Amino acid sequence: MDYSTADALARRGRGASGDVEEYGLGTVFSLNRTVKPGKQMSNPMTLATVPQYDSEQLSDREGHAVVVGAGIAGLVAARVLADAFDTVTVLDRDPLPDEPVVRPGVPQARQIHILWEAGRATLEELFPGYSEALRTAGGVVIDGRRDFYMYSHGDFLAAGSAPFPLYAATRPLYEQVLRRHVSELSGVRLRGNCPFLEYLADDGATSVNGVVVRDDDSEQELAADLVVDATGRTSRTPNWLEKYGYAPPAIDEVHVDLAYSASRIERPADDHRTIGVLAEAPRTRGGAVVPVEDDRWLVNLHGLHGDHPPTDVEESKDFAASLPTPIVKALLDERPRVSEEIAVYPFPSNRRYRYEDLERFPDGLVVVGDAIASFNPIYGQGMSVAALEALLLHHTLATDDRAQVGLRFFDRAADVVEPAWMLATGADFSFPQTDGDRPRGTAFFNWYLDRLLRKAHTDSVLTDAFTRVLSMQQSPTSLLRPGVMWRVLRPSRKDEQSSRREPPHSHVTSHIEDDEMRSSPREGNNSDATGGS
């Protein structure tokens, strides 16, 4: 199955003219925070509205760029930097082998990762053939309409109106395939076992002009015309800014005290059932089952606000039994375990650094990915946000000169972070225990989304609308389009109770028709089948 670049661009073709800001309703889904003079209110951007990649925008390459961090965000940043710089060096403290291995610097690598369509289509634009390479390496292509079951508010959502692809693999496999693509780029070098120590700056710290790294047992200085911080939640940039007299970015933090676990169980090769039973207030527990390479399922259990999943096998089954649908427990009971290991990862809070509000920032430095914002991982948005940010970095480098590239990028990146932040923190604030910076409009957002999801039990159009938002193809404001609002707010009918859906409790053979998956998802999963604008 080959989702070509042309196919991805064709799917992007529709514009954003139907966005609900025309109707004055989008403000209830915005953060409505105070904006500094000279700044504009964020306009949420997703796959439908981020300008597509255009290699012709950058005709001249000059200088050297350094990327600190070889995770997803760092690798996609390196791709767009390769268009603008003669040489690009990607540094990481971990080894970077040509195998899909769990790296010490990515402690969440054993957990479930979903490549939503916004991320997949963007990676396909930046690395033509990535989707097929992932599948060839063992990744699983799921027919989202047939095999993806999302439980919410008392039942499973209705099947969508058209097939759509979901790509699933382990985090190490996603990274390995990306590393191979990046390593083949002209002028790009990957350097593992090379810890970052410090930025190099001019005398007044007005510009970052390189990095200091540890290479073997000695320190080495690497000069650079641009440094990209892709080091995630451990980023040192805020402290560095404060040390050198800059105002550090303000932090929005939403505390959820989440922990999630992953177990591996055997899977029939042709069974692609994918289950999502995410925690929803007042139920602090949730779970998910995702097919991955080597005929495995990754089984996730998660709990918020201290209700954490256990690491004992039998106790984890009891935890799964407390979920509102029996399918997760049944699979843990019935399928052989690959290992007795249960990997657990804590996530104390959503965290967002407001770099876009800074008035001063050194030239020659950019921050990307989780180092800007990290979200509750149970919604699976991180890889898609990183990919979309790379597109915005591409457009930033293609406009004007390289002066103040950081500040100009942050203004753009805030628009991509916004919808993911809205969705994740809005859901988290449905729990009364959640503490932190609550966006204005959250109460209405949660009330409306709860009603939409209940109606989606029997309404495939609403399932489509929600899936496009969850997969970051469209903004949460799209849920306020008139065609969607009418379906959400109209009184329920008696005949809507007759078509409930639930996943089969036994082995299901998944057949994906290539022709159908190539054509209809681009139209059906991105068209405005919800009543127009």
Secondary structure as UniProt FT lines:
FT   HELIX           5..11
FT   TURN            12..13
FT   TURN            17..18
FT   HELIX           20..23
FT   HELIX           26..29
FT   TURN            37..38
FT   TURN            47..49
FT   HELIX           55..57
FT   STRAND          64..68
FT   HELIX           72..81
FT   TURN            82..84
FT   STRAND          87..91
FT   TURN            104..105
FT   TURN            107..110
FT   STRAND          114..115
FT   HELIX           117..126
FT   TURN            128..129
FT   HELIX           130..136
FT   TURN            137..138
FT   STRAND          140..143
FT   HELIX           144..147
FT   STRAND          148..152
FT   TURN            153..154
FT   STRAND          155..156
FT   STRAND          165..168
FT   HELIX           171..183
FT   TURN            186..187
FT   STRAND          188..191
FT   STRAND          196..201
FT   TURN            203..204
FT   STRAND          207..215
FT   TURN            216..217
FT   STRAND          218..223
FT   STRAND          226..229
FT   HELIX           232..234
FT   HELIX           237..243
FT   TURN            244..245
FT   STRAND          251..266
FT   TURN            269..270
FT   STRAND          274..277
FT   TURN            281..282
FT   STRAND          285..292
FT   TURN            293..295
FT   STRAND          296..303
FT   TURN            305..306
FT   HELIX           313..321
FT   HELIX           327..334
FT   STRAND          343..353
FT   HELIX           355..357
FT   STRAND          365..367
FT   HELIX           369..371
FT   STRAND          373..374
FT   HELIX           377..379
FT   HELIX           382..398
FT   TURN            403..404
FT   HELIX           405..428
FT   TURN            429..430
FT   TURN            432..433
FT   STRAND          435..436
FT   TURN            440..441
FT   HELIX           442..455
FT   TURN            456..457
FT   HELIX           460..470
FT   TURN            471..472
FT   HELIX           476..480
FT   HELIX           482..489
FT   HELIX           494..497
FT   HELIX           514..524
FT   TURN            525..526
FT   TURN            529..530
//
